[in-house]
């Protein structure tokens, strides 16, 4: 393939990457304002979000090897098609089991989309450029995520929660058409009848043998574990406990997305100036500081939203640093196993999120007797874990930062 063709393919992918990554906030952030309305109509709604995350995490273990063996393009297009169909099925759900099943399929489909998008970054760019490219993509994700909860809240209040899911189906259908036209294969799949190479038969052992993978995947998992508790529990905290309307609540994750855009933009500059380790050390300090601000608010002013909002903003500043560094760093040393490395990193993120979220949700009872603590304490734990990784683990791998 010529250098000009390769550059053109990279440019087209750079434009598609934010939209592909944004399939996740479209499926989660726009869904958050709908949770109380779904609970009133069908029953408990948190199960549908939890099943979605569980399916997303587990499916990555299949989608990574598939993307390595069959190529990124067919797996990506299949994922986008299933995402659209599943979202439409959820919009028609007559019961919680139907909704949960549809969300599980949607989570599986989203795994295919994100695994292929993140693996294609490693296909097209060298390891040292990966964090910068991911940061640009995640900035675009933040722009979509900025509007997703506001649109979701508006749809819930004006038309009903089913239209939120219908809008997800439209998003995926449009993205399917764009990728079918513009997304060229970035990885040579194994041809039919061709014997699998050692790389094609790569196992989890090869991925986890990389010290760099273990460290950077831990960064991504820890920061997302804390944020997921916000995603899962913040509707109950802000709407049920503090009395916000769904439309007003929608501005909270939207504001977090605005902070995320600023943070990922800042991350690109910090990487050039400081390198990945010092950049993540700053992010860890922000993550812990933000969570501690929230904890202080829970202790001293439990009826006030101000400490929760301020602390969340600071935590998201750190999150916007950790995600591009963690996601790109986890695959940087494994170019021939990019699909598998991405899938195991993503699985680790979702496994941590699922376990922490299930544990925290057990303390969210009718009447919210524990206040906002079930949402806040996991974020404090995530901030402490990030500090340990950033200041004790990563410097041993990258002594020069």
C-alpha positions in Angstrom: 0.0 0.0 0.0 1.4 3.5 -0.9 2.3 6.1 1.7 -0.3 8.4 0.3 -3.0 5.8 0.6 -1.9 5.0 4.1 -2.1 8.7 5.1 -5.5 9.1 3.5 -6.8 6.0 5.4 -5.4 7.4 8.7 -7.1 10.7 8.1 -10.5 9.1 7.4 -10.1 7.0 10.5 -9.2 10.0 12.6 -12.5 11.5 11.7 -14.5 8.3 12.4 -12.7 7.5 15.7 -14.6 10.0 17.9 -17.9 8.8 16.6 -17.1 5.2 17.1 -15.8 5.8 20.7 -18.9 7.8 21.4 -21.1 4.8 20.9 -20.5 4.2 24.6 -21.7 7.5 26.1 -24.6 7.4 23.6 -25.6 4.1 25.2 -25.0 5.1 28.8 -25.0 8.9 29.3 -28.2 9.5 27.3 -29.8 6.5 29.2 -29.1 7.9 32.7 -32.0 10.4 32.8 -34.4 7.7 31.7 -33.6 5.3 34.6 -36.3 6.7 37.1 -38.9 6.8 34.3 -38.1 3.2 33.3 -38.3 2.2 37.0 -41.8 3.7 37.2 -43.1 2.0 34.1 -41.4 -1.4 34.1 -39.6 -1.9 37.5 -36.0 -1.7 38.6 -33.9 -0.1 35.9 -30.4 -0.4 37.3 -30.4 -4.1 36.3 -30.6 -3.1 32.6 -27.5 -0.9 33.0 -25.6 -3.5 34.9 -26.4 -6.3 32.4 -25.3 -3.9 29.6 -21.9 -3.4 31.3 -21.5 -7.1 32.1 -22.2 -8.0 28.4 -19.9 -5.3 27.1 -17.1 -6.5 29.3 -17.4 -10.2 28.6 -18.0 -9.8 24.9 -14.7 -8.1 24.4 -12.9 -11.4 25.1 -14.6 -12.7 21.9 -14.5 -9.6 19.8 -10.7 -9.1 20.2 -9.7 -12.5 18.8 -12.4 -12.1 16.1 -11.0 -8.7 15.1 -7.4 -10.2 14.9 -8.5 -13.2 12.9 -11.2 -11.8 10.5 -10.2 -8.2 10.4 -11.5 -5.0 11.9 -14.0 -4.0 9.2 -16.4 -7.0 9.2 -16.5 -7.2 13.0 -17.1 -3.4 13.3 -19.9 -3.4 10.8 -21.6 -6.4 12.4 -21.3 -4.6 15.8 -22.9 -1.4 14.5 -25.8 -3.3 12.9 -26.5 -5.3 16.0 -26.3 -2.1 18.2 -29.0 -0.5 16.1 -31.3 -3.5 16.1 -30.9 -4.1 19.8 -31.6 -0.4 20.7 -34.8 -0.5 18.6 -35.8 -3.7 20.4 -35.2 -2.0 23.8 -37.4 0.9 22.7 -40.3 -1.6 22.2 -39.6 -3.5 25.5 -42.8 -4.4 27.4 -41.0 -5.7 30.5 -37.7 -5.5 32.4 -36.5 -8.9 31.2 -37.0 -7.9 27.6 -35.3 -4.6 28.2 -32.4 -6.3 30.0 -32.0 -8.8 27.1 -31.9 -6.0 24.5 -29.4 -4.1 26.5 -27.2 -7.2 26.8 -27.2 -7.6 23.0 -26.4 -3.9 22.7 -23.5 -4.2 25.2 -22.2 -7.2 23.1 -22.4 -5.1 19.9 -20.7 -2.1 21.6 -17.8 -4.3 22.5 -17.2 -5.1 18.8 -17.3 -1.4 18.0 -14.9 -0.2 20.6 -12.5 -3.1 20.3 -12.1 -2.5 16.6 -11.8 1.2 17.0 -9.1 1.0 19.6 -7.2 -1.8 17.8 -7.2 0.2 14.6 -5.4 3.0 16.4 -2.5 0.6 17.1 -2.7 -0.7 13.5 -2.3 2.8 12.0 0.0 4.6 14.4 3.2 3.7 16.3 3.1 3.2 20.0 4.5 6.6 21.0 1.7 8.3 19.0 -1.1 6.1 20.4 -1.9 8.2 23.5 -2.1 11.4 21.4 -4.4 9.8 18.9 -6.6 8.3 21.6 -6.7 11.7 23.4 -8.0 13.4 20.2 -10.6 10.6 19.8 -11.7 10.9 23.4 -12.0 14.7 23.0 -14.5 14.1 20.2 -16.2 11.5 22.4 -16.5 14.1 25.1 -18.3 16.5 22.6 -20.9 13.8 21.9 -21.2 12.9 25.5 -21.7 16.6 26.3 -25.0 16.6 24.4 -26.1 13.0 25.0 -27.5 13.3 28.6 -29.2 16.7 27.8 -30.9 15.2 24.7 -31.8 12.1 26.8 -33.3 14.2 29.5 -35.2 16.3 26.9 -36.6 13.2 25.2 -37.6 11.6 28.5 -39.4 14.7 29.7 -41.0 15.6 26.3 -41.6 12.2 24.6 -40.9 9.4 27.0 -37.9 7.1 27.7 -38.5 4.9 24.7 -37.5 7.6 22.4 -34.0 7.7 24.0 -33.4 4.2 22.8 -34.9 4.9 19.4 -32.4 7.8 19.1 -29.6 5.3 19.9 -30.7 3.1 17.0 -30.7 6.1 14.6 -27.1 7.0 15.7 -25.9 3.5 15.1 -27.6 3.3 11.7 -26.0 6.5 10.5 -22.6 5.4 11.8 -23.0 2.0 10.0 -23.5 3.8 6.7 -20.5 6.1 7.3 -18.2 3.1 8.2 -19.5 1.0 5.3 -18.4 3.8 3.0 -15.2 5.1 4.6 -13.7 2.6 7.0 -11.0 0.6 5.2 -9.5 -2.5 6.7 -6.5 -1.7 8.9 -5.4 -5.3 9.8 -4.7 -8.2 7.4 -7.0 -11.0 8.6 -6.0 -14.7 8.3 -7.2 -15.9 4.9 -9.5 -18.9 4.6 -7.4 -22.1 4.7 -4.3 -20.3 5.8 -2.7 -21.8 8.9 -2.9 -19.6 12.0 0.4 -18.0 12.9 1.6 -18.0 16.5 0.4 -14.4 16.6 -3.1 -15.4 15.4 -3.2 -18.1 18.0 -2.0 -15.6 20.7 -3.4 -16.3 24.1 -4.1 -14.3 27.2 -0.8 -15.5 28.6 1.0 -13.6 26.0 -0.9 -10.4 26.7 -0.6 -10.6 30.5 3.1 -11.4 30.2 3.6 -7.8 29.2 4.4 -5.7 32.3 3.4 -2.6 30.5 0.0 -4.0 29.6 -0.7 -4.9 33.3 0.2 -1.5 34.6 -1.6 0.7 32.0 -4.6 -1.6 31.9 -4.8 -1.1 35.7 -4.9 2.7 35.2 -7.8 2.4 32.8 -9.7 0.0 35.1 -9.2 1.9 38.3 -10.4 5.3 36.9 -13.4 3.8 35.1 -14.4 1.8 38.2 -14.8 5.1 40.1 -16.6 6.8 37.3 -19.0 3.9 36.8 -20.3 4.3 40.3 -21.2 7.8 39.3 -22.9 6.6 36.1 -24.9 3.9 38.0 -25.9 5.8 41.2 -25.9 9.5 40.4 -29.6 9.5 39.0 -30.8 8.2 42.4 -28.5 10.6 44.3 -29.4 13.8 42.4 -33.0 13.0 41.4 -34.4 10.9 44.3 -32.2 12.1 47.2 -31.6 15.8 46.3 -34.9 16.4 44.3 -33.6 17.4 40.9 -35.8 17.0 37.8 -34.6 14.7 35.1 -34.0 17.7 32.8 -31.9 19.5 35.4 -30.0 16.3 36.2 -29.1 15.9 32.5 -26.8 18.9 32.7 -24.6 17.2 35.4 -23.2 14.4 33.1 -23.1 17.0 30.3 -21.0 19.3 32.5 -18.7 16.3 33.2 -18.3 15.8 29.5 -17.3 19.4 29.0 -14.7 19.0 31.7 -13.6 15.7 30.0 -13.1 17.6 26.7 -10.9 20.1 28.5 -9.0 17.3 30.2 -8.3 15.2 27.1 -7.1 18.3 25.3 -4.8 19.2 28.2 -3.6 15.6 28.2 -2.1 15.9 24.7 -0.1 18.9 25.8 1.1 17.4 29.0 2.2 14.2 27.2 4.5 16.2 24.9 5.9 18.2 27.8 6.1 15.7 30.6 5.7 12.2 29.2 3.1 9.6 30.2 4.2 8.9 33.8 4.3 12.4 35.1 1.1 13.1 33.2 -0.7 10.2 34.9 0.7 11.3 38.3 -1.0 14.6 37.9 -4.2 12.8 36.9 -4.1 10.6 39.9 -3.7 13.6 42.2 -6.7 15.2 40.6 -8.8 12.0 40.9 -8.1 11.5 44.6 -8.6 15.2 45.3 -12.0 15.3 43.6 -13.2 12.2 45.4 -12.1 13.7 48.8 -14.0 16.9 48.1 -17.1 14.8 47.6 -16.5 12.9 50.8 -16.0 16.1 52.7 -19.3 17.4 51.3 -21.1 14.1 52.3 -19.8 14.5 55.9 -20.3 18.3 56.4 -23.1 19.3 54.0 -25.0 16.2 53.0 -28.0 18.2 51.5 -25.8 20.3 49.3 -25.0 19.5 45.6 -22.0 21.9 45.4 -19.3 19.6 46.9 -20.6 16.7 44.8 -20.5 18.7 41.6 -17.1 20.3 42.4 -15.6 17.0 43.3 -17.0 15.3 40.3 -15.5 17.9 38.0 -12.0 17.5 39.5 -12.3 13.7 39.3 -13.2 13.9 35.7 -10.2 16.1 35.0 -8.1 13.2 36.2 -10.2 10.7 34.3 -9.6 12.5 31.0 -5.9 12.1 31.5 -6.0 8.4 32.6 -8.2 7.1 29.8 -6.1 7.9 26.7 -2.9 7.0 28.5 -4.2 3.8 30.0 -6.0 2.6 26.8 -3.1 3.3 24.5 -0.4 2.2 26.9 -2.1 -1.2 27.4 -1.6 -2.0 23.7 1.6 -0.2 23.0 3.9 -3.1 23.4 1.6 -5.6 21.6 1.1 -4.4 18.0 0.6 -8.0 16.7 -1.9 -8.8 19.4 -3.7 -5.4 19.4 -7.2 -6.9 19.3 -6.6 -9.3 22.2 -4.8 -6.6 24.3 -7.6 -4.2 23.7 -10.2 -6.8 24.6 -8.5 -7.9 27.8 -8.0 -4.3 28.9 -11.6 -3.5 28.2 -12.7 -6.6 30.0 -10.7 -5.6 33.0 -12.3 -2.1 33.0 -15.8 -3.6 32.9 -15.1 -6.3 35.5 -13.9 -3.8 38.0 -16.9 -1.5 37.2 -19.4 -4.4 37.5 -18.0 -5.6 40.9 -17.6 -2.2 42.4 -21.0 -1.0 41.1 -22.8 -4.1 42.3 -21.3 -3.7 45.8 -22.1 0.0 46.0 -25.7 -0.4 44.6 -26.4 -2.8 47.5 -26.3 0.2 49.8 -28.8 2.3 47.8 -32.0 1.6 49.6 -35.5 3.2 49.5 -35.4 6.6 51.1 -31.6 6.7 50.5 -30.6 6.3 54.2 -26.9 6.3 53.3 -27.1 9.5 51.3 -24.5 9.9 48.6 -21.8 7.8 50.3 -22.4 4.6 48.1 -21.5 6.8 45.1 -18.6 8.7 46.7 -16.6 6.1 48.6 -15.8 3.9 45.5 -14.5 7.1 43.8 -12.2 7.7 46.9 -11.0 4.1 46.6 -10.3 4.6 42.8 -8.3 7.7 43.5 -6.2 6.0 46.1 -5.5 3.1 43.7 -4.5 5.5 40.9 -2.1 7.2 43.3 -0.4 3.9 44.1 -0.2 2.9 40.4 1.1 6.3 39.3 3.7 6.9 42.0 4.8 3.3 42.9 4.3 1.1 39.8 4.6 3.1 36.6 8.0 4.8 37.5 9.6 1.3 37.7 8.5 0.6 34.1 9.3 4.0 32.7 12.0 5.5 34.9 12.4 8.6 32.6 8.6 9.2 32.5 
